[in-house]
């Protein structure tokens, strides 16, 4: 039996790095790289990044699949998705790169860095009132592994941190709001919103004129979720009116962002080319191997995707 890698070698490392790392961590499992499938009956596991299921053959002995992508909306909707468990390969404590990235943008906005940079360009000695961390409210939309780590770091720095999730949760380290009926209350007490939501029919376009109006005047947005979470025209209107102060967008739609997009040159927008984090081959292999060991021991995937929910 074997594991098949699809597209991962094209975006992270190279084919030899994947072969060497799998051989080191799980030497008893042969590893193949698409399109070198060999006998399809041998494939028990698939690990991939945005696979084309129309091109992949059927694998009669497939046991599980592992997705590198944080968003799986394009995968779970595919009519040829194999009927086996699908898991994400994410570090169990969150990715340190995502943590530092989120904190970087929150602190930039908290300390009004875009305004100081604009003042420097005009050779203006700008001195403005400084807001203390305990006076700033940071709200996370989504409170999974990727959100929890930066949320707790910001809380340790003195920020008032809360989160909004889809369904009720047990007591957490930060105040939790849930469901559509609590979204307005959550946004109303959020000065800096950090989006780490999955993309579903319910969350597409969640940041729009209606929800921007729920936020305190001068609020800010950091989107590291998916590009379709934000209605671009509504965002620009909110920034131009002063309802929002700044936005940092790591996820955009489409990607790459077209040169004619007004987001590129908007003075209150930071456009980043989807670079919040870049896991290494070793990190990803470690998580895939941990999942395989769990399955071999009769357990489940460590981060199984709920196909019906889309995340």
C-alpha positions as CSV (number, residue, x, y, z in Angstrom):
1,X,0.0,0.0,0.0
2,X,1.2,3.6,-0.7
3,X,0.6,7.3,-0.3
4,X,0.2,9.5,-3.3
5,X,1.3,13.2,-3.3
6,X,-0.6,15.5,-5.7
7,X,0.6,19.0,-6.4
8,X,2.4,19.5,-3.1
9,X,5.8,19.2,-4.6
10,X,5.0,22.0,-7.0
11,X,4.3,24.6,-4.2
12,X,6.5,23.5,-1.3
13,X,9.9,22.0,-1.5
14,X,10.5,19.6,-4.4
15,X,9.8,15.9,-5.1
16,X,13.1,14.7,-3.6
17,X,12.4,16.6,-0.3
18,X,9.0,15.0,0.0
19,X,10.5,11.5,-0.7
20,X,13.3,11.9,1.8
21,X,11.1,13.3,4.5
22,X,8.4,10.6,4.2
23,X,11.1,7.9,4.1
24,X,12.6,9.3,7.3
25,X,9.3,9.6,9.2
26,X,7.4,6.6,8.0
27,X,9.8,4.2,6.1
28,X,7.3,1.4,5.8
29,X,4.9,3.4,3.6
30,X,5.8,3.8,0.0
31,X,5.3,7.3,-1.4
32,X,4.5,8.2,-5.0
33,X,4.2,11.6,-6.7
34,X,1.5,12.4,-9.3
35,X,1.3,11.5,-12.1
36,X,3.5,8.4,-11.2
37,X,0.6,6.5,-9.6
38,X,1.7,3.0,-10.2
39,X,-1.0,0.5,-9.4
40,X,-4.1,2.4,-8.3
41,X,-5.1,-0.4,-6.0
42,X,-2.0,0.3,-3.9
43,X,-3.0,3.8,-3.0
44,X,-4.4,4.1,0.5
45,X,-3.8,7.8,1.2
46,X,-3.9,11.0,-0.9
47,X,-2.1,14.2,0.3
48,X,-2.8,17.2,-2.0
49,X,-3.2,20.8,-2.7
50,X,-6.2,21.7,-4.9
51,X,-6.4,18.4,-6.8
52,X,-8.3,17.9,-10.0
53,X,-10.6,15.0,-9.3
54,X,-11.6,14.9,-12.9
55,X,-8.1,13.8,-13.8
56,X,-7.4,11.5,-10.9
57,X,-8.4,7.8,-11.3
58,X,-10.5,6.0,-8.8
59,X,-8.6,4.4,-5.9
60,X,-10.5,1.3,-4.8
61,X,-8.5,0.9,-1.5
62,X,-8.3,4.6,-0.5
63,X,-8.7,5.1,3.3
64,X,-8.2,8.8,3.8
65,X,-7.2,12.1,2.2
66,X,-5.2,15.1,3.5
67,X,-5.5,18.6,2.2
68,X,-2.7,21.2,2.6
69,X,-5.1,24.1,1.8
70,X,-6.7,25.9,4.8
71,X,-9.9,26.3,2.7
72,X,-11.5,23.2,1.3
73,X,-14.6,24.8,-0.2
74,X,-13.5,23.9,-3.7
75,X,-12.8,20.3,-2.7
76,X,-16.0,19.4,-0.7
77,X,-18.2,20.5,-3.6
78,X,-16.6,18.4,-6.2
79,X,-18.9,15.7,-7.6
80,X,-16.1,13.2,-7.8
81,X,-14.8,13.7,-4.3
82,X,-13.9,10.2,-3.0
83,X,-16.1,8.9,-0.2
84,X,-13.4,8.6,2.4
85,X,-12.5,10.9,5.4
86,X,-10.8,14.2,4.5
87,X,-8.5,15.9,7.0
88,X,-6.5,19.1,7.1
89,X,-2.8,18.9,7.9
90,X,-2.3,21.8,10.4
91,X,-0.1,22.0,13.4
92,X,-2.2,21.2,16.5
93,X,-1.2,24.4,18.3
94,X,-1.6,26.7,15.3
95,X,1.1,27.9,12.9
96,X,3.6,30.3,14.4
97,X,3.8,32.1,11.1
98,X,0.1,32.8,11.1
99,X,0.3,33.9,14.7
100,X,3.1,36.4,14.0
101,X,1.4,37.6,10.8
102,X,-1.9,38.4,12.6
103,X,-0.2,40.1,15.5
104,X,1.9,42.1,13.1
105,X,-1.1,43.6,11.4
106,X,-3.1,44.1,14.6
107,X,-0.2,46.0,16.1
108,X,0.4,48.0,13.0
109,X,-3.2,49.2,13.1
110,X,-3.3,49.6,16.8
111,X,-0.3,51.9,16.7
112,X,-1.6,53.8,13.7
113,X,1.4,52.9,11.6
114,X,-0.2,53.6,8.2
115,X,-0.9,57.2,9.2
116,X,2.7,57.6,10.4
117,X,4.0,56.3,7.1
118,X,1.8,58.7,5.2
119,X,3.1,61.5,7.4
120,X,6.7,60.5,6.8
121,X,6.1,60.6,3.0
122,X,5.0,64.3,3.5
123,X,7.9,65.0,5.9
124,X,5.3,65.8,8.6
125,X,6.3,65.4,12.3
126,X,3.0,63.7,13.3
127,X,2.2,63.2,17.0
128,X,-1.1,61.7,17.9
129,X,-2.8,60.3,21.0
130,X,-1.7,56.7,21.7
131,X,-4.4,54.2,22.6
132,X,-3.5,51.7,25.3
133,X,-4.0,47.9,24.5
134,X,-6.6,47.6,27.2
135,X,-8.6,50.3,25.4
136,X,-8.6,48.3,22.1
137,X,-11.0,45.5,21.4
138,X,-9.9,42.7,19.0
139,X,-12.5,40.3,17.7
140,X,-11.7,37.0,15.9
141,X,-14.2,35.6,13.4
142,X,-13.5,32.0,13.7
143,X,-11.7,30.5,16.8
144,X,-10.0,27.4,15.5
145,X,-6.3,26.5,15.9
146,X,-5.1,29.2,13.7
147,X,-7.0,31.9,15.5
148,X,-6.6,30.8,19.1
149,X,-2.8,31.2,19.2
150,X,-2.7,34.9,18.1
151,X,-5.8,35.6,20.2
152,X,-4.1,34.5,23.4
153,X,-0.9,36.4,22.6
154,X,-2.9,39.6,22.1
155,X,-4.8,38.9,25.3
156,X,-1.4,38.5,27.1
157,X,-0.4,42.0,25.8
158,X,-3.5,43.5,27.4
159,X,-5.9,43.7,24.5
160,X,-9.6,42.9,25.1
161,X,-10.1,39.8,22.9
162,X,-13.3,38.1,21.9
163,X,-14.4,35.7,19.2
164,X,-17.4,34.9,17.0
165,X,-18.2,31.3,15.9
166,X,-21.0,29.6,14.1
167,X,-22.3,27.3,16.9
168,X,-22.3,27.5,20.7
169,X,-19.1,26.5,22.4
170,X,-18.1,25.4,25.9
171,X,-16.3,28.0,28.0
172,X,-13.2,29.3,26.2
173,X,-10.2,31.5,27.1
174,X,-11.9,34.5,25.6
175,X,-15.6,35.6,25.5
176,X,-17.4,33.8,22.7
177,X,-20.3,35.0,20.6
178,X,-22.1,32.6,18.3
179,X,-24.6,32.5,15.5
180,X,-26.2,35.1,13.2
181,X,-28.2,36.5,16.1
182,X,-25.1,37.5,18.0
183,X,-23.0,38.8,15.1
184,X,-24.2,42.4,15.5
185,X,-23.4,42.4,19.2
186,X,-20.0,41.0,18.5
187,X,-19.1,43.4,15.7
188,X,-20.4,46.3,17.8
189,X,-17.7,45.8,20.3
190,X,-14.9,45.0,17.9
191,X,-12.3,47.7,17.0
192,X,-10.1,45.4,15.0
193,X,-11.8,42.4,13.3
194,X,-9.6,39.4,12.3
195,X,-11.2,37.1,9.9
196,X,-10.1,33.4,10.0
197,X,-13.4,31.9,8.9
198,X,-13.8,29.0,6.5
199,X,-15.6,30.0,3.3
200,X,-19.2,28.6,3.2
201,X,-22.5,29.8,1.8
202,X,-23.2,31.4,5.2
203,X,-19.8,33.3,5.4
204,X,-19.4,34.4,1.8
205,X,-19.6,38.2,1.7
206,X,-19.9,38.4,5.5
207,X,-18.0,41.7,5.4
208,X,-20.3,44.0,3.5
209,X,-22.0,47.4,3.9
210,X,-24.5,45.9,6.4
211,X,-21.9,44.4,8.7
212,X,-19.4,47.3,8.4
213,X,-22.2,49.5,9.7
214,X,-22.5,47.3,12.8
215,X,-18.8,48.1,13.7
216,X,-17.7,51.1,15.7
217,X,-16.8,54.1,13.5
218,X,-13.1,53.9,12.6
219,X,-12.9,50.1,13.1
220,X,-10.3,48.1,11.2
221,X,-10.2,44.7,9.3
222,X,-7.6,42.1,8.9
223,X,-8.7,39.3,6.5
224,X,-6.6,36.1,6.5
225,X,-9.6,34.0,5.7
226,X,-10.8,33.8,2.1
227,X,-11.1,36.6,-0.5
228,X,-14.8,36.1,-0.9
229,X,-15.4,37.0,2.7
230,X,-15.1,40.6,1.8
231,X,-17.3,42.7,-0.6
232,X,-14.6,44.9,-2.1
233,X,-16.8,47.7,-3.3
234,X,-18.5,47.9,0.1
235,X,-15.1,47.9,1.8
236,X,-13.8,50.8,-0.3
237,X,-17.0,52.7,0.4
238,X,-16.6,52.1,4.2
239,X,-13.0,53.2,4.1
240,X,-13.8,56.3,2.1
241,X,-16.5,57.3,4.5
242,X,-14.4,56.9,7.6
243,X,-16.6,54.0,8.9
244,X,-13.5,51.9,8.6
245,X,-9.9,53.2,9.2
246,X,-7.8,50.5,7.6
247,X,-7.9,47.1,6.0
248,X,-5.2,44.5,5.6
249,X,-6.1,41.8,3.0
250,X,-4.0,38.7,2.7
251,X,-6.8,36.7,1.0
252,X,-8.4,38.3,-2.1
253,X,-10.6,37.4,-4.9
254,X,-9.5,36.8,-7.6
255,X,-5.9,35.9,-7.0
256,X,-3.6,37.2,-8.2
257,X,-5.4,40.5,-7.7
258,X,-5.9,42.2,-11.2
259,X,-3.8,45.3,-11.8
260,X,-6.9,47.4,-12.3
261,X,-8.3,46.6,-8.9
262,X,-8.7,49.9,-6.9
263,X,-7.5,48.0,-3.8
264,X,-3.9,48.2,-5.0
265,X,-3.5,51.9,-4.6
266,X,-6.1,52.7,-1.9
267,X,-4.2,54.6,0.9
268,X,-6.0,52.7,3.6
269,X,-5.6,49.2,2.3
270,X,-2.6,46.9,2.7
271,X,-2.6,44.2,-0.1
272,X,-0.6,41.1,0.6
273,X,-0.2,38.3,-1.9
274,X,-1.5,35.5,0.3
275,X,1.7,35.0,2.2
276,X,0.5,34.8,5.8
277,X,2.2,31.4,6.3
278,X,4.3,28.9,4.4
279,X,4.6,25.5,6.2
280,X,7.7,23.4,5.5
281,X,7.8,20.0,4.0
282,X,8.8,18.6,7.4
283,X,5.8,20.2,9.2
284,X,3.3,18.9,6.7
285,X,4.8,15.4,6.6
286,X,4.8,15.3,10.4
287,X,1.1,16.0,10.5
288,X,0.2,13.5,7.7
289,X,2.2,10.8,9.5
290,X,0.5,11.6,12.8
291,X,-2.9,11.1,11.1
292,X,-1.8,7.8,9.5
293,X,-0.6,6.5,12.8
294,X,-3.9,7.4,14.4
295,X,-5.8,5.6,11.7
296,X,-3.5,2.5,12.0
297,X,-4.2,2.5,15.7
298,X,-8.0,2.4,15.1
299,X,-8.5,6.1,15.7
300,X,-9.8,9.0,13.6
301,X,-8.2,11.8,11.6
302,X,-6.9,14.5,13.9
303,X,-8.5,17.3,12.0
304,X,-11.3,15.8,10.0
305,X,-13.3,18.0,7.7
306,X,-17.1,17.9,8.1
307,X,-18.1,17.6,4.5
308,X,-21.7,18.8,5.2
309,X,-20.5,21.9,6.9
310,X,-17.7,22.6,4.4
311,X,-14.9,22.9,6.9
